[in-house]
């Protein structure tokens, strides 16, 4: 099928994924995490820790929660002692990718300040608590008190919905048969779905073609070779 006419804007403007609560696709792999995030402020603990593979929707869940809580947001790599006060000013804060390089003393300071002020924190990582062991003992102790939820790899039904959404985010209309063709040939992960849709978008633009089964076959072959 043809690309939606408004897609021409993407030649000069980056696509913007839809990140509202209504845009989040819920399945067995992520239902517990979604329900926990949207249950705020009625949380099991003041700190909620979500972990799962890249592209699994953790950042989308952060945005869903920020829409509810008006939380501040920072990547772990950008977190500093000086930034903690402003970050938690609204009474809630989200820190992403805490297992990919973080100032442990700044994170410990944030956890302590949140505890003192009764604030809520949402943390994300690829690794779960069993694999994330910060050298700072007091930080490890604080993190063990967090309520942890794993965002698992998706099943076929959810992954199919994700592919459709990713194409829609880029204003690309794709025949359902093409989606099924892609689904049968990619690994069962959100990261793989993101990668193949981005590659197909680029190829379709470069070649002036619609996203067809033939184009999908070609792009998937190149991705596999790479």
N, C-alpha and C positions, 0 to 999 in steps of 0.2 A: 504494500500500500504506500501511498505518497506521504511525504513529510508535510506536516501542517504548514500552511502558507506563512504564518507568523514566525516560523523557524528561521527565516532570513535574518532576523535580528541577531542570531547567534554568530553571524560573521563578524560582528563588532562587539558583542556583549557576551560575557560568560553566562552559561546557564545557571539558574538558581534552583537548587532542589527544594521541594516543598517539605518543610520541617515542622509543621504544626501537629498537634495531637491527632487530628482527624486524618492526617496523611501517614501516620505510622501504621504499618501493616502488622497485625498481631497474629501469631501462631503459637504452637506449643513450645517452640524454641525460645520465645521471648515474652510469653504471656505473663509469667511471674514478675519479670522486671518491669513491664509496662504497668501492671496493676500496682506494684509497689510505688513507682514514681508518681502515678496519678492519685495515689491514696494520701499523699502529703497534705497536711502536716501530721497525719495519723500514722507515723512510722513506728516500726518495731524498735528502732534505735535512732539516735540523732544523726548518725553517720550511715549512709547507704553506699555500699561499694558494689559496683557492677563490673564484671569482667567477662571477656569473650574475645573471639578472633577479630582481626581488622575487618572493617566493613560490616559488622554485625548489627549496627544500628545504635551503638552506645552514644555517639554524638547526637543523633536524632533524639534519643531519650533525654539527653541533657537539655536540649532545646525545648522539648515538651515540658520538662520540669521547670525550666526558667520562665516559661509562659505562665505557669501556675504560681511560682514563688518569687519572681523578680530577682532571682539569685544572680550574684556576680559570677564571672567565669574566667578561668585561666588554664592554660596548659601547665603541666607540672614543670616543664622546662623554663617557663617564664615566672614561676612563683619565687617571690623573695620576701624577706622579713618586712621590707618597706612597703610592699604591696598588700600585705595581709589586712590592715585596717580598712582600706578602701574596698577590698574585695568582699569583706563580710559585712559591710555597712548596712545592707538591706536585711540582714538576719539570715542569709542563706548564701551558699557559694558552691560552685562546681569546679573540681579540679580534674582535668583529663590526663590520661596516660601517666599515672604515677609510677609505673614500672619502667619508664623510658627516660630516666634522668630527672631527678628532683632534688632540690635543696632540702635535705631531710630536716634540718633545724627550722626552716621556714614552714614546712608542712606540720611539724610538731607544734610550732607556735600557733598555726592556724587551728589545729585540733584543740589545743588548750583554750584559745580565745573563744572558739565556738562553744566549748563546754561551759565556760564561765558565763556567756551571754545567752545560753539556751538556743543557739543558732543551729541550723541544719546544714549538713555537708553531703554532697554527692561526689563520689570518687569513681573514676573509671580506670581500667587497665586491661591489657591483654592477658596477663598472668593472674591466676587466682591467689588467694592467701597462702596456700601451701607452697607456692613457688616464689612468692615475693617476701623476702626476709631482709628488711633494712638493718644495717649494722647498728643503728641507734636503738638500744634496748627499750627506752621509754616510748619511742615512736612505734615500735613493733607491738608493744602492749596496748597502745591506743587503737591501733588498727585491728587488733584481735577483737576489740569490743564492737567493731562495726558490723552492721547487718549485711552479709554478702550474698549476692545472687549472680549466678552464671547465666550469660546470654549464649545459648547453645547454637550450633550450626543448624541451618534451616532444613526442613523437609521439602519434598518436591512442590507441594501445594503453595507453601509460603514463598519458596524461591521463584516460582512462576509469577506470583503476585509482585514480588520485588522487581523482577525483570520488566514487567509491564509498567510499574511505577517509575523505574529509572528511565525508560524510554519516554514516558509521559513528561517527566521532569525536563527532558531536553526537547519537548514538543515534537517527538518523532512518533508517527503512526506506524505500527508494525502488525502484520497479519498474525493471528494467534498460532497458526501453523509454524511460522518462523520462530516464535517464542518457544514453542515445544521442541523445535529442531535444536535450538540453542541449549535448552534445558537438558536435553539428553546427552550433551557433549561437554558440559563444564563440570568442574568439581562442585561439591555441595557446600558452597560458602558464599557469603555476601560479598566478600572481596573479589571472588571470581566473577560474580554478576556485575559488579561495578566496573571491573577491568574490561570485560567484553563489550558492555554497552558503550563505554568511552571509546574503545577502539572502533566499534562499528559507526559511531557518530563521526569520528574523524575520517574514516574511510569513505563514508557516504558523502561527506562534504567535499573531500578532496577529489572524488571521482564524479561528483554531480549525480549520484544515484540514490534510489530509495534503498531502505534496508530490506533486502530480499534474502531468500534461502541461499542463493548463489553467493551473495556478498558475505553472508554469515559464515558459509563454508570456507570461503577464502580467508577471512579474518581469523577464524578459529584455527585454521591451519598455520597461519603466521604466528599466532600467539603460542601455539604448541611448539613450533620450531624454536621460538625465542626462549 
